[in-house]
């Protein structure tokens, strides 16, 4: 197995794990961290795809930007840029009190709908990336 394929598979495994944990936290009503892990799952899945296409390292932390980069290799990722943009807002606001207006903290600000939307978006992104990294044999339904 080529090194890029091996590394992409590692990133994809972690993306799937993060998505599983995001779903678990959603079920446990831990909405802020569920949204954060959904964002992380999407980031890692897109990085897996880019690595599988020969990128050595990917220092981008915006899901929308990663989807835009992925779309340069596969136009289907273009449809996920908006979902990536919505996931991007969870990168900081889900964890840091100073990312929200005083006196609210992330644990108080997130609702079930926020986490559900994030998990759904991440599931779509992980599904497409997984299918492309593994040669198109998987789909979002297989997640």
QUIBEL-V557192 format. One record per pair of residues at least 4 apart in sequence whose ideal C-beta (glycine too) atoms are under 7 Angstrom apart, sorted by the first residue. I is the first residue (numbers start at 1). J is the second residue. D is the distance in Angstrom with one decimal. If there is no record, write none. Layout:
i & j & d
I & J & D
I & J & D
//
This chain:
i & j & d
1 & 5 & 5.0
1 & 6 & 5.0
2 & 6 & 6.9
3 & 7 & 6.1
4 & 8 & 6.1
4 & 51 & 5.7
4 & 52 & 6.1
4 & 54 & 5.9
5 & 9 & 6.4
5 & 52 & 6.3
6 & 10 & 6.7
7 & 11 & 6.6
7 & 51 & 5.2
8 & 12 & 6.2
8 & 48 & 4.6
8 & 51 & 4.4
8 & 52 & 3.7
8 & 133 & 5.1
9 & 13 & 6.4
10 & 14 & 6.7
11 & 15 & 6.3
11 & 44 & 5.2
11 & 47 & 5.2
11 & 48 & 3.7
11 & 51 & 6.0
12 & 16 & 6.4
12 & 45 & 6.3
12 & 48 & 4.0
12 & 129 & 7.0
12 & 130 & 5.9
12 & 133 & 5.3
13 & 17 & 6.5
14 & 18 & 6.2
14 & 44 & 5.2
15 & 19 & 6.4
15 & 41 & 4.8
15 & 44 & 3.8
15 & 45 & 3.9
15 & 48 & 6.1
15 & 126 & 5.4
16 & 20 & 6.4
16 & 126 & 6.5
17 & 21 & 6.4
18 & 22 & 6.3
18 & 37 & 4.9
18 & 40 & 4.8
18 & 41 & 3.9
18 & 44 & 6.3
19 & 23 & 6.6
19 & 38 & 6.9
19 & 41 & 3.9
19 & 122 & 5.6
19 & 123 & 6.5
19 & 126 & 5.3
19 & 143 & 6.7
20 & 24 & 6.4
21 & 25 & 6.2
21 & 37 & 5.1
22 & 26 & 6.4
22 & 34 & 4.9
22 & 37 & 3.8
22 & 38 & 4.2
22 & 41 & 6.1
22 & 119 & 5.2
22 & 122 & 6.4
23 & 27 & 6.6
23 & 119 & 5.8
24 & 28 & 6.4
25 & 30 & 4.1
25 & 33 & 5.2
25 & 34 & 3.8
25 & 37 & 6.5
26 & 31 & 7.0
26 & 34 & 4.3
26 & 115 & 4.7
26 & 116 & 6.6
26 & 119 & 5.6
30 & 34 & 5.8
31 & 35 & 6.4
31 & 110 & 3.8
31 & 111 & 6.2
31 & 112 & 6.1
31 & 114 & 5.9
31 & 115 & 4.1
32 & 36 & 6.5
32 & 94 & 4.5
32 & 106 & 4.1
32 & 107 & 5.5
32 & 110 & 4.1
33 & 37 & 6.2
33 & 94 & 6.7
34 & 38 & 6.4
34 & 115 & 3.9
34 & 118 & 6.8
34 & 119 & 6.5
35 & 39 & 6.5
35 & 90 & 4.2
35 & 94 & 4.9
35 & 110 & 6.1
35 & 114 & 5.6
35 & 115 & 4.9
35 & 118 & 4.0
36 & 40 & 6.4
36 & 90 & 5.4
36 & 94 & 3.9
36 & 95 & 5.9
37 & 41 & 6.2
38 & 42 & 6.7
38 & 87 & 6.6
38 & 90 & 7.0
38 & 118 & 3.8
38 & 119 & 4.8
38 & 121 & 6.8
38 & 122 & 3.8
39 & 43 & 6.4
39 & 63 & 6.3
39 & 87 & 4.5
39 & 90 & 4.3
39 & 91 & 5.6
39 & 118 & 6.5
39 & 122 & 7.0
40 & 44 & 6.2
41 & 45 & 6.2
41 & 122 & 4.5
41 & 126 & 5.6
42 & 46 & 6.4
42 & 63 & 4.7
42 & 84 & 6.6
42 & 87 & 5.3
42 & 121 & 6.7
42 & 122 & 4.5
42 & 125 & 4.2
42 & 126 & 6.6
43 & 47 & 6.3
43 & 61 & 6.7
43 & 63 & 5.6
43 & 66 & 6.2
44 & 48 & 6.3
45 & 49 & 6.8
45 & 125 & 5.5
45 & 126 & 4.3
45 & 129 & 3.8
45 & 130 & 6.7
46 & 50 & 6.4
46 & 63 & 6.7
46 & 66 & 3.8
46 & 67 & 6.1
46 & 70 & 5.4
46 & 125 & 6.5
46 & 129 & 5.8
47 & 51 & 6.1
47 & 58 & 4.6
47 & 66 & 6.6
48 & 52 & 6.3
48 & 129 & 5.8
48 & 133 & 5.2
49 & 53 & 6.6
49 & 70 & 5.3
49 & 129 & 4.4
49 & 132 & 5.4
49 & 133 & 5.6
50 & 55 & 4.3
50 & 58 & 5.1
50 & 69 & 6.0
50 & 70 & 6.2
51 & 55 & 5.5
51 & 58 & 6.8
52 & 133 & 4.7
53 & 73 & 4.9
60 & 65 & 4.9
60 & 66 & 5.3
60 & 69 & 6.7
61 & 91 & 6.6
62 & 66 & 6.5
62 & 88 & 5.3
63 & 67 & 6.3
63 & 84 & 3.5
63 & 87 & 4.4
63 & 88 & 5.4
64 & 68 & 6.4
64 & 81 & 5.3
64 & 84 & 3.7
64 & 85 & 4.2
64 & 88 & 5.6
65 & 69 & 6.4
66 & 70 & 6.3
66 & 84 & 6.7
67 & 71 & 6.3
67 & 77 & 5.1
67 & 80 & 4.7
67 & 81 & 4.6
67 & 84 & 4.2
68 & 81 & 5.7
70 & 74 & 6.3
70 & 77 & 3.8
71 & 75 & 5.9
71 & 77 & 4.1
71 & 78 & 4.3
74 & 132 & 6.0
76 & 128 & 6.2
77 & 128 & 6.7
80 & 84 & 5.8
80 & 124 & 6.4
80 & 125 & 5.4
80 & 128 & 6.6
81 & 85 & 6.5
82 & 86 & 6.8
83 & 87 & 6.4
83 & 121 & 4.0
83 & 124 & 6.3
83 & 125 & 6.6
84 & 88 & 6.4
84 & 125 & 7.0
86 & 117 & 6.9
86 & 121 & 6.1
87 & 118 & 6.0
87 & 121 & 5.4
87 & 122 & 6.6
89 & 93 & 5.8
90 & 94 & 4.5
90 & 118 & 5.8
92 & 96 & 5.4
92 & 99 & 4.4
93 & 99 & 4.4
93 & 100 & 5.9
93 & 106 & 6.3
94 & 106 & 5.2
94 & 110 & 6.7
95 & 106 & 6.0
97 & 105 & 4.6
97 & 106 & 6.8
100 & 104 & 4.8
100 & 105 & 6.9
100 & 106 & 6.5
100 & 109 & 5.5
104 & 108 & 5.5
104 & 109 & 4.9
105 & 109 & 6.9
106 & 110 & 6.2
110 & 114 & 4.8
110 & 115 & 6.4
112 & 116 & 6.0
113 & 117 & 6.2
114 & 118 & 6.5
115 & 119 & 6.2
116 & 120 & 6.2
117 & 121 & 6.3
118 & 122 & 6.2
119 & 123 & 6.2
120 & 124 & 6.8
121 & 125 & 6.5
122 & 126 & 5.9
123 & 127 & 6.1
123 & 140 & 6.0
123 & 143 & 5.5
124 & 128 & 6.6
124 & 140 & 5.5
125 & 129 & 6.1
126 & 130 & 5.8
126 & 143 & 5.9
127 & 131 & 6.5
127 & 139 & 5.7
127 & 140 & 2.5
127 & 143 & 5.2
128 & 132 & 6.5
128 & 140 & 6.6
129 & 133 & 6.0
130 & 134 & 6.0
130 & 138 & 4.6
131 & 136 & 5.2
131 & 137 & 7.0
131 & 138 & 4.6
131 & 139 & 5.5
132 & 136 & 6.6
134 & 138 & 5.4
138 & 142 & 4.7
//
